[in-house]
């Protein structure tokens, strides 16, 4: 096990200087502090305090995701993680993350400096600086809906997008729909890429042609609908599958504004089954993610990584929830 003495020897500085660097003392330079932290991470050092059973701390890093209200997508994920972690005597700190923080702080040294045993990352995009650093991280890390290959310290947790989108396409096809549109979420997202591939593959498996004019990327917000729904309607879509329930709620409103009845004129399907889905008018057919279980499983995966069990992926099954926003196709072929 690496000690402070080992780090001091590597850097050619005193043990007290290393101690000051690890504890953020003000009487050494920021450059030297960073050098001490970088070297400590490289050598696999962990503080005595973070190794104690009665002092174990995990971080949930959140970017671009709402989580504080019970109606927010991230609420149940965070709750499930915290419930499982507390049961096993971990403290959990929630840390909102910005691009500025990622530019100013290296991922591994930030965890070491804050004495976190590991972290769960929620809402990150593929181009984020910290995601690039995860290719070589030595810190136990679990990612929601993102994957880093060939690093045994990093694990993926998510819902099977292929199965979920396939359920939606098959269900609509069985209702007689052929011109099915797909309004996806944000680009530069692994889950968006996975769902796009799943949609095109599922359409082809049903003997249908995925049409370019009936596919688009928006963002995971209701306002995305107004930019793409008019084109879908003019291209003859009889159903629209959406990247999440927020997008779907916007699609329903946009269809109504343009004189189309849901589901008589056009069926709409969401993804997630957040509380909003049962309160839209009409209520939303959607693909349910068990978000509390995602959080609980994220803790299990992270705790496994902390104890040197190299989990790669944990994937939960989705469920089709049929409500009032879908019905048999009324349009003639």
Secondary structure, DSSP 8 states (H G I E B T S, - for coil): ---HHHHHHHHT--HHHHHHHHHT-TTS-HHHHHHHHHHHHHTT---HHHHSTT--EEEEEE-S---SSTTSHHHHHHHHHHHHHHHTT-EEEEEE--HHHHHHS-HHHHHHHHT-SEEEEES--TT-HHHHHTTS--SEEEEES---TT-TTEEEEEE-HHHHHHHHHHHHHHTT--SEEEEE--SS-HHHHHHHHHHHHHHHHTT----GGGEEE--SSGGGHHHHHHHHHHTT-SEEEESSHHHHHHHHHHHHHTT--TTTT-EEEEEE--GGGGTSSS--EEEE--HHHHHHHHHHHHHHHHTT----EEEE--EEE--SS-----S--
